[in-house]
């Protein structure tokens, strides 16, 4: 990441960084171009590398809005592109009173994206942060939520992490977020037999207002950061895929659900991991969460091939007939997947409520509560997937496919079963309680 700091008060760039070109480091300078078209030019200062780097971006529209703005450019030599890097322009306003690393693209709520605020006057002792948050699910109208928070200056400077507050407003996934076209169908007899790419919901769009006050609530400086975009949770290790392990195990008939941000999906050709054709129109709009769902045996890969793209690998396991699919909510509040092997066990627990019949003077059964549980065997899985299994256990809801029937369930416990120290493979049992829909 290469950073430029632009100060709206002084009208100057302040920046110096290093850029890696085929293993070498070359200093890069940044020069503002104010004649005709406002923008910046990137040129190398170490000419012996014979590297040509130049890119101009229009930034006139953002000069009055503090925030962080990302621009991508390519590094090439003799016409061959070696890498694509990102320039990050940080616009700082109000005479350096406000600094932030919140990006103009996607931000993860729990990634410590901060606002660092220096109070504008000596008698300022608090600041009120107002969040204007817009959520929008597929086929629904946008929902606007406004929330106020108040912070006290203990010193002259205050650091706020707005993402921690925004994270609390993300809803849990619904059945139609997990399984395409299942929500309006019957309880059984439906499987995903096609490769699908679909829009789930828009990133949370947030405008942030910071209003400084003194002890008598007299207003001082006001700061605004407009139209930032947020995803629940932390940036996952398999990014741009929104899943928490770079290495996954699968069976031939595994149902795989992978989510990503739409513009990352398009730019990175993330559908290549499925080696199939999908409708690219779904990812034509930026700042959306999209879901790619497919069965491994529907891709054009051979049964024992490794499905791999960017930093995600899905390796084939020792095949099992009729594996059990589980779709759950991961830490990014998107639909993730885990495939269980057979066998599984089912049990029904009954609890009776007894009362005393005063007329007949006898004990009588007043009510019966029935709880159904399913215990699934994970089969052998990689140590890297332990974090995925932990997220499954923490998920508020899961959707289980056994044979041709889907069940809505709540994960309630897990326990180790076997460990293969030579191959560093694990096997565990996971217990679910079936949710009975009225």
C-alpha positions in Angstrom: 0.0 0.0 0.0 1.4 3.4 -1.0 0.1 6.4 0.8 -0.2 10.1 0.0 -1.5 12.6 2.5 -3.3 15.6 1.0 -4.1 18.6 3.2 -7.1 20.6 2.1 -5.9 23.7 4.0 -2.4 23.9 2.5 -3.1 22.5 -1.0 0.0 20.3 -1.0 0.8 16.6 -1.2 3.0 15.1 1.4 4.2 11.7 0.4 7.2 9.4 0.0 7.2 5.6 -0.3 8.9 2.6 -1.8 7.6 0.5 -4.7 8.7 -3.1 -5.4 9.5 -3.9 -9.0 10.7 -7.5 -9.6 12.4 -7.6 -6.3 14.0 -4.2 -6.4 13.0 -1.2 -4.3 12.7 2.2 -6.0 11.6 5.5 -4.3 8.6 7.1 -5.9 7.6 10.8 -5.7 4.2 12.2 -6.1 3.6 15.5 -7.9 0.2 17.4 -8.0 -1.1 18.5 -11.4 -3.2 21.5 -10.9 -3.1 22.9 -14.5 -6.3 21.9 -16.3 -7.2 18.7 -14.6 -6.6 18.1 -10.9 -4.9 14.9 -10.2 -1.6 13.3 -9.4 1.2 11.8 -11.4 3.4 8.9 -10.3 7.0 8.8 -11.6 10.0 6.7 -10.5 13.1 8.6 -9.3 15.5 5.6 -9.7 16.0 5.7 -13.5 18.4 2.8 -13.6 15.5 0.4 -13.2 14.2 1.5 -16.6 10.7 1.2 -15.2 7.9 3.3 -16.5 5.2 4.1 -13.9 2.6 6.8 -14.7 -1.0 7.2 -13.8 -3.2 10.3 -13.5 -6.4 10.2 -11.5 -9.0 12.9 -11.1 -9.4 13.8 -7.4 -10.9 17.3 -7.6 -14.3 15.9 -6.5 -12.8 14.6 -3.2 -10.6 17.4 -2.1 -13.2 18.9 0.3 -14.1 15.6 1.9 -11.7 14.0 4.4 -11.2 10.3 4.0 -9.1 7.7 2.4 -9.3 7.0 -1.4 -7.8 4.0 -3.1 -6.5 4.0 -6.8 -5.0 1.1 -8.6 -2.2 1.3 -11.1 0.0 -1.2 -12.9 3.8 -1.5 -12.7 5.3 -2.5 -16.0 8.7 -2.9 -17.7 9.2 -3.2 -21.5 5.4 -3.5 -21.9 5.1 -6.4 -19.5 2.9 -5.9 -16.4 4.6 -7.2 -13.3 2.0 -6.2 -10.7 -1.0 -4.1 -9.9 -0.5 -1.8 -6.8 -2.8 0.5 -5.0 -2.1 4.2 -4.2 -4.0 5.4 -1.1 -4.8 9.1 -1.0 -5.6 10.4 2.4 -7.4 13.7 2.4 -6.9 15.6 5.7 -9.1 18.6 6.5 -9.6 21.2 9.2 -5.9 21.9 9.7 -5.1 18.3 10.6 -7.8 18.2 13.3 -9.2 15.0 11.7 -7.3 12.0 10.4 -8.7 8.6 9.4 -7.8 5.4 7.7 -11.4 4.7 6.6 -11.3 3.7 2.9 -13.5 5.0 0.1 -14.0 1.3 -0.9 -14.9 -1.4 1.5 -14.0 -1.4 5.2 -14.3 -4.2 7.7 -16.1 -3.2 10.9 -13.7 -4.9 13.3 -10.4 -4.0 11.5 -9.6 -0.9 13.7 -10.5 1.7 11.0 -10.2 4.8 13.1 -11.0 8.5 13.3 -8.4 10.5 15.1 -9.8 13.9 16.2 -8.0 16.8 17.8 -10.3 19.2 19.5 -10.6 22.6 17.7 -10.7 24.8 20.9 -9.5 24.6 24.4 -13.0 24.5 25.9 -14.2 21.6 23.8 -14.7 18.6 26.0 -16.9 16.2 24.0 -17.9 15.1 20.5 -21.1 13.6 19.3 -20.8 11.1 16.5 -23.9 10.5 14.3 -24.0 7.5 12.0 -26.4 7.5 9.1 -26.4 3.8 8.1 -28.2 2.4 5.0 -28.8 -1.3 4.7 -30.4 -3.0 1.6 -31.1 -6.6 1.0 -32.0 -8.2 -2.3 -35.5 -7.4 -3.4 -36.1 -5.0 -0.5 -36.2 -1.3 -0.1 -33.3 0.4 1.7 -33.5 0.7 5.5 -32.0 3.8 7.1 -30.8 3.7 10.7 -29.5 6.8 12.6 -27.6 6.4 15.8 -25.8 8.9 18.1 -22.8 8.3 20.3 -21.1 10.7 22.6 -17.4 10.6 23.5 -15.5 12.7 26.1 -12.0 14.2 25.4 -9.8 13.0 28.2 -6.8 14.7 26.5 -6.6 17.0 23.4 -7.0 14.0 21.0 -9.7 11.3 20.7 -9.7 8.1 18.7 -13.0 6.6 17.6 -13.6 3.2 15.9 -17.0 3.7 14.2 -16.9 0.2 12.7 -17.3 -1.4 16.1 -20.6 0.4 16.4 -21.7 -0.3 12.8 -21.1 -4.0 13.2 -23.9 -4.4 15.8 -26.5 -3.4 13.2 -25.9 -6.2 10.7 -28.7 -8.7 10.6 -28.3 -12.5 10.6 -28.5 -14.3 7.3 -31.9 -15.6 6.2 -32.8 -18.8 4.5 -32.9 -17.2 1.1 -29.4 -15.8 1.8 -28.2 -19.3 2.4 -29.9 -21.4 -0.3 -30.9 -20.0 -3.7 -34.7 -20.3 -4.4 -35.3 -22.4 -1.3 -37.2 -19.8 0.8 -40.4 -20.1 -1.3 -40.3 -23.8 -1.7 -41.4 -26.8 0.4 -39.5 -28.3 3.3 -38.0 -31.2 1.2 -37.1 -32.5 -2.2 -35.0 -29.5 -3.3 -31.3 -29.4 -4.1 -29.0 -26.9 -5.7 -28.2 -28.6 -9.1 -26.8 -25.6 -10.8 -24.0 -23.0 -10.5 -25.4 -19.7 -9.3 -24.1 -16.2 -8.8 -26.4 -13.8 -7.1 -26.6 -10.5 -5.3 -27.3 -10.9 -1.5 -27.2 -7.3 -0.1 -25.4 -4.0 -0.5 -22.5 -3.0 1.7 -23.7 -0.9 4.5 -23.4 2.7 3.3 -22.5 5.1 6.2 -22.1 8.8 6.5 -20.4 10.0 9.7 -21.0 13.4 11.3 -18.8 14.5 14.2 -19.9 17.6 16.1 -17.7 19.1 18.8 -19.3 20.7 22.0 -18.2 22.4 25.1 -19.5 21.6 28.6 -22.6 23.8 28.0 -23.2 22.1 24.6 -22.2 25.1 22.7 -21.3 23.9 19.2 -17.8 24.1 17.8 -16.2 22.4 14.7 -18.3 20.0 12.6 -16.6 17.2 10.6 -18.2 15.0 8.0 -17.1 11.8 6.2 -19.5 10.8 3.5 -20.5 7.5 1.9 -18.2 5.0 3.4 -19.0 1.3 2.9 -18.8 -1.4 5.5 -18.7 -5.2 5.8 -19.4 -7.0 9.1 -16.5 -8.7 11.0 -12.7 -8.7 10.2 -10.9 -8.9 6.9 -10.7 -12.7 6.4 -7.4 -14.4 5.5 -8.8 -15.7 2.2 -9.8 -12.2 1.0 -11.1 -11.3 -1.5 -13.1 -14.5 -0.8 -15.0 -13.9 2.5 -14.0 -17.1 4.3 -11.5 -17.6 7.1 -9.3 -20.3 5.7 -7.1 -20.4 2.6 -7.3 -24.2 2.6 -10.5 -26.1 2.5 -11.4 -29.8 2.2 -14.3 -31.0 -0.1 -16.0 -34.1 -1.4 -17.1 -34.7 -5.0 -20.7 -33.7 -4.2 -19.9 -30.9 -1.8 -22.1 -27.8 -2.0 -19.7 -24.8 -1.9 -20.8 -21.3 -1.1 -18.3 -18.4 -1.5 -19.1 -14.7 -1.0 -17.2 -11.6 -2.1 -17.6 -7.9 -2.7 -18.9 -7.4 -6.3 -16.1 -5.2 -7.6 -13.5 -7.5 -6.1 -15.3 -10.5 -7.6 -15.2 -8.9 -11.1 -11.7 -7.6 -11.0 -10.2 -10.8 -9.6 -12.4 -13.2 -11.8 -13.3 -15.0 -8.6 -15.6 -17.4 -10.4 -12.6 -19.1 -12.0 -12.4 -21.2 -8.9 -15.6 -23.0 -10.0 -14.4 -23.3 -13.6 -17.9 -22.6 -14.8 -20.0 -19.9 -16.5 -22.1 -17.5 -14.5 -24.1 -14.4 -15.3 -21.7 -11.5 -14.9 -24.5 -8.9 -14.7 -24.8 -9.6 -11.0 -21.4 -8.1 -10.4 -21.9 -5.1 -12.6 -22.6 -2.8 -9.7 -20.0 -2.1 -7.0 -20.3 -2.3 -3.2 -22.5 -5.4 -3.2 -22.1 -8.8 -1.5 -22.4 -11.5 -4.1 -22.6 -15.3 -3.5 -21.2 -18.0 -5.8 -22.7 -21.4 -5.1 -22.0 -24.6 -6.9 -21.4 -28.3 -6.4 -17.8 -29.5 -6.9 -18.9 -32.2 -9.4 -20.5 -29.5 -11.5 -17.2 -27.8 -12.3 -15.1 -28.8 -15.2 -12.3 -29.9 -12.9 -11.5 -33.6 -12.6 -12.7 -35.3 -9.3 -9.3 -35.3 -7.8 -8.2 -31.9 -8.9 -7.5 -29.0 -6.6 -9.8 -26.1 -7.1 -7.6 -23.0 -6.7 -7.7 -19.3 -7.5 -5.8 -16.5 -5.9 -5.2 -17.4 -2.3 -7.9 -20.0 -1.9 -7.4 -23.8 -2.4 -10.2 -26.4 -2.2 -8.6 -29.8 -2.0 -10.4 -33.1 -2.6 -10.8 -35.4 0.4 -11.3 -39.2 0.4 -14.7 -39.3 -1.2 -17.9 -40.2 0.7 -21.3 -41.0 -0.8 -24.1 -38.6 0.0 -22.1 -36.0 2.1 -24.1 -33.7 4.3 -24.1 -30.0 3.4 -24.2 -27.3 6.0 -24.5 -23.6 5.1 -24.0 -21.2 8.0 -23.2 -17.5 8.9 -19.6 -16.7 9.2 -18.0 -13.8 11.0 -18.6 -11.6 8.0 -22.3 -12.3 8.2 -22.3 -14.1 4.8 -23.2 -17.6 3.8 -20.2 -20.0 4.2 -20.1 -23.8 3.9 -18.8 -27.0 5.5 -19.3 -30.5 4.3 -19.9 -33.3 6.8 -19.3 -37.0 6.3 -21.6 -39.8 7.3 -22.7 -41.4 9.6 -24.9 -39.1 11.6 -27.2 -39.7 14.6 -30.6 -38.3 15.4 -32.3 -38.2 18.8 -35.4 -36.8 20.2 -35.6 -35.6 23.8 -39.0 -35.3 25.5 -39.7 -33.3 28.6 -43.0 -33.6 30.4 -44.7 -31.1 32.7 -46.8 -32.7 35.4 -49.6 -31.1 37.4 -52.1 -32.1 40.0 -55.7 -32.7 38.9 -57.7 -31.2 41.8 -61.0 -32.8 40.7 -59.7 -36.3 40.5 -56.9 -35.8 43.0 -54.3 -37.4 40.8 -51.1 -36.4 39.0 -51.6 -35.6 35.3 -49.4 -34.7 32.3 -50.0 -31.1 31.4 -47.6 -30.6 28.6 -44.9 -32.3 26.5 -41.9 -30.5 25.0 -40.0 -32.2 22.2 -36.4 -31.4 21.1 -34.9 -32.9 18.1 -31.1 -33.0 17.7 -28.7 -34.1 14.9 -25.0 -35.0 15.5 -22.8 -34.9 12.4 -19.3 -36.3 11.9 -17.0 -33.8 10.2 -14.8 -36.5 8.6 -11.1 -35.6 8.3 -10.4 -31.9 7.8 -7.4 -29.7 7.7 -6.1 -27.9 10.8 -6.5 -24.6 8.9 -10.3 -25.3 8.9 -10.6 -25.3 12.7 -11.3 -21.5 12.6 -14.1 -22.2 10.0 -15.6 -24.9 12.4 -15.4 -22.4 15.3 -17.4 -19.9 13.2 -20.0 -22.5 12.4 -20.5 -23.2 16.1 -20.8 -19.5 16.8 -23.3 -19.1 13.9 -26.8 -18.2 15.1 -28.4 -20.4 12.5 -27.4 -23.2 10.1 -29.1 -25.0 7.2 -28.4 -28.7 6.9 -29.1 -30.8 3.8 -29.4 -34.6 4.4 -30.4 -36.6 1.4 -32.9 -34.3 -0.3 -34.3 -32.6 2.8 -33.2 -29.3 4.3 -33.3 -28.6 8.0 -33.0 -25.3 9.8 -30.9 -25.8 13.0 -28.9 -24.1 15.7 -25.3 -25.3 16.3 -25.0 -26.1 20.0 -21.8 -28.0 20.7 -18.7 -29.8 19.3 -16.2 -32.3 20.6 -13.0 -33.8 19.2 -13.2 -37.3 17.9 -9.8 -38.2 16.3 -6.5 -36.5 15.5 -4.0 -37.7 12.9 -0.7 -36.2 14.0 1.2 -37.4 10.9 -1.1 -35.6 8.5 -2.2 -32.9 11.0 -5.9 -33.8 10.2 -8.8 -33.5 12.7 -12.2 -35.2 13.1 -14.9 -33.9 15.3 -18.6 -34.3 16.2 -20.9 -31.3 16.0 -24.4 -31.3 17.5 -27.3 -29.2 16.2 -30.8 -28.6 17.5 -33.5 -28.6 14.8 -35.6 -25.5 14.7 -39.3 -26.4 14.4 -41.0 -23.8 12.2 -44.7 -23.1 13.1 
